[in-house]
């Protein structure tokens, strides 16, 4: 209804003495003009700042007050067949692109719900890199991380066996890849039940012995059970730093590696009653090359309480600081372990972020809330990287997708080096079901690297 009919109605109301209340009711019932959406300037300065073989990273000038941005990207100059991506800041990486292909992109401001608030910028062109074939890695070094689940934390889950029932499967998983060094977690220092030998037998000792009996000279970098004057038992412990690290242990192949130094660093905790977590570390020399490297292994606290989210941040910061302090000659670094945090953890995957900020590399490029590898990924060959590292003793192995990255609590971080192969080690059939005994509630992860 326009203003003129409204005035006419008002005059009629005076003439016929219509009650003002009736007129007010009529006016309130009239539809109001639609509110005009706020408009924003068109973003400027759009460009591709980083090009990968399957990704392009874009940057542009931020628009003041912009709630969000949308990039439209297409392999065609007329933008036909475009796909769309939303970003909260004035930059973003677009993944799952084709190698050696030119793409056209433009950006606009949008609401948090996706409604347009500006026109698109002019399209800019950028090209992904061509796939390169690198020569095979020479003198490969195989490293692994494996949470073997402690014997004294048996949960009785479906398909779960006690340590005695699944230890041979754990050994077979390790032997199948013959890693030169493996960081294990939850290989408890507690004595196994029904062990009759004098002094008992711990889970990590049992694991090392069984690996050795399979014909590989696997040794513990540190065989101490407890940081006590009498390290055999924690009873009446008088503290002495023996480099023990409870169930976080480093096992290495003495035939391929030489142990130079080792030790452990206790990590922060929330309360004195919490179980102590450690960084177990070793400096090892590869016999085939004479090159040395720093190897670290950890398991961060697993509690889901908010205080422990912050604790995992501080534990990772302590690891980064400890490596910087201990690795005085700046050797190549391989840091493995169960960080008890993944890319869907809220509000962030804090330990991962701390490691990346410190200059370490995730070979999978498995960044927050994204399954496609980032441009920072270094793994040249990926084997079953789409499977999760935690399986929960479920008969069907967990996998988020068929081609991207799975969800990982377990990591192998590297300093800058070639990673020829990454594998999530699982024995499954064509349907994705575990064959035989499920070794642990975590899957072993394995990387083959070349020391720089």
Secondary structure, DSSP 8 states (H G I E B T S, - for coil): --HHHHHHHHHHHHHTT--HHHHHHHHHTS----------------EEEEE-SS-EEEE----TT--EEEEEEESSTT-TT-EEEEESSSEEEE-S--TT-EEEEEEEEE-TTS-B-S-----EEEE----------SS-EEEEEEE---GGG----TT---HHHHHHHHHHHHHHHT-SEEEEE---SSB-TT--STT--BHHHHHHHHHHHTTS-EEES-----SBSSTT--TT--B------TT-EEEEETTTEEEEEEEEEE---SSTTS---EEEEEEEEETTT--EEEEEEEE-----SHHHHHHHHHHHHHHHHHHHHH-TT--EEEEEEE-S--TT-SS--HHHHHHHHTT-EETT---TT--S--TT--BSSEESTTB-SB-TT-SB--BS-SSS----SEEEEESS-EEEEEEEE--B-TTSBB-S----SB-EEEEEEE--
